[in-house]
Amino acid sequence: MNPFKSPFTFVLAVAIAIAGCTTTTTQTSTQNKESMLVAAGFKTITPKTAAQKQKLQDLPPGKIAMIKKAGKTYYVYPDAPNNQAYVGGPAEYQAYQQQRAANKLAEENLETAEIYQDEAMNWGAWGGWGAGWGPMGMGVGMRGGRF
């Protein structure tokens, strides 16, 4: 029996493929965030006591939490699966935010470049710029027109 003749089997295969792609994207995104945190000056700490481990587990996963302790502000990004956390102060957090903004701008520029690739648009098939359009061609904009 061909597995793709059954709609249920086909839908299940597609769902599994999509789930696999999502997991890979999430892992890449998390690794990218952790790399940016380290580059911004965040320190990696490992909890040593049971209370510290519990606090690590209580932090919202995938988000940076602001914690005030002894009159100082700390920013903590938990990595519970690896039993560690990334910790930085206001200066490190600001550097991280600047890196995120620069990274987002770089991604937007890349997307724009991919959209406007001249070769992909096959300009040659359009007959060039002067083949009937505007003042160089025979169409719009011609004085005394040929039509």
C-alpha positions in Angstrom: 0.0 0.0 0.0 1.3 3.4 -0.9 1.5 5.5 2.3 0.6 8.7 0.4 -2.7 7.3 -0.9 -4.1 7.6 2.6 -4.9 11.2 3.4 -4.4 10.6 7.1 -0.9 9.2 6.6 0.0 12.1 4.3 -1.2 14.7 6.8 0.7 12.9 9.6 3.9 12.9 7.6 3.5 16.6 6.8 2.8 17.4 10.5 5.9 15.5 11.6 8.0 17.3 9.0 6.7 20.7 10.1 7.3 19.9 13.8 10.9 18.9 12.9 11.5 22.2 11.2 10.0 24.2 14.1 12.3 22.5 16.6 15.4 23.2 14.5 14.3 26.9 14.2 13.7 27.2 17.9 17.1 25.6 18.8 18.9 27.9 16.3 17.0 30.9 17.8 17.9 30.0 21.3 21.6 29.4 20.4 21.7 32.7 18.6 20.2 34.5 21.7 22.7 32.8 24.0 25.6 33.8 21.7 24.5 37.4 21.7 24.2 37.4 25.5 27.7 36.2 25.9 29.0 38.7 23.3 27.2 41.4 25.3 29.1 40.5 28.4 26.6 38.3 30.3 28.3 35.7 32.5 27.3 32.1 32.6 26.6 30.8 36.1 25.7 27.4 37.4 23.4 27.0 40.4 25.1 25.1 43.2 22.3 24.7 45.8 18.9 23.2 45.6 17.3 26.6 46.2 19.3 28.1 43.4 18.3 25.3 41.1 14.6 25.9 42.0 14.9 29.6 41.3 16.4 28.8 37.9 13.4 26.5 37.2 11.0 29.2 38.3 12.3 31.8 35.8 10.2 32.1 32.5 12.0 30.0 29.8 13.2 31.8 26.8 12.9 35.3 28.4 15.2 37.6 30.2 14.0 38.4 33.7 14.9 41.5 35.6 15.8 40.8 39.2 16.6 43.4 41.9 18.8 42.2 44.7 20.6 44.3 47.3 19.7 47.5 45.5 21.2 46.3 42.2 19.5 45.3 39.0 20.4 42.0 37.3 19.1 40.5 34.1 18.9 36.7 34.0 18.3 34.4 31.0 17.6 30.9 32.2 19.0 27.8 30.4 17.4 25.2 32.6 18.1 22.2 30.2 21.8 22.9 30.6 21.5 23.8 34.3 22.9 27.3 33.9 21.8 31.0 33.6 23.2 34.0 31.8 23.5 37.0 34.1 24.3 40.6 33.4 23.8 44.1 34.6 22.2 47.1 33.0 25.3 47.8 30.8 25.3 44.2 29.5 21.6 44.3 28.9 21.8 47.5 26.9 24.6 46.0 24.8 22.4 43.0 24.2 19.5 45.2 23.1 21.8 47.0 20.7 23.0 43.7 19.2 19.4 42.6 18.8 18.5 45.8 17.0 21.6 45.5 14.7 20.9 41.9 14.1 17.3 42.7 13.1 18.4 45.4 10.8 20.9 43.1 9.2 18.2 40.4 8.7 15.8 43.0 7.1 18.6 44.1 4.8 19.3 40.5 3.8 15.6 39.9 3.1 15.4 43.1 1.0 18.4 42.1 -1.0 16.9 38.6 -1.6 13.7 40.2 -2.8 15.3 42.6 -5.2 17.9 40.3 -6.8 18.2 41.6 -10.4 19.2 38.3 -11.9 16.2 36.5 -10.3 13.8 39.0 -11.9 15.0 38.1 -15.4 15.2 41.6 -16.7 16.3 40.4 -20.2 12.9 38.9 -20.8 11.4 42.4 -20.4 13.1 43.6 -23.5 15.2 46.2 -21.7 14.1 49.6 -20.4 13.8 51.3 -23.8 11.7 48.7 -25.6 8.4 50.6 -25.7 8.2 52.3 -22.3 9.1 55.8 -21.5 11.0 58.5 -23.6 13.5 56.0 -24.9 11.0 53.6 -26.4 8.0 53.9 -28.7 5.3 54.0 -26.0 4.5 56.4 -23.2 6.3 59.7 -23.2 7.2 60.0 -26.9 6.7 63.4 -28.5 5.0 63.2 -31.8 4.4 59.6 -31.0 4.6 56.7 -33.5 1.2 55.3 -32.6 
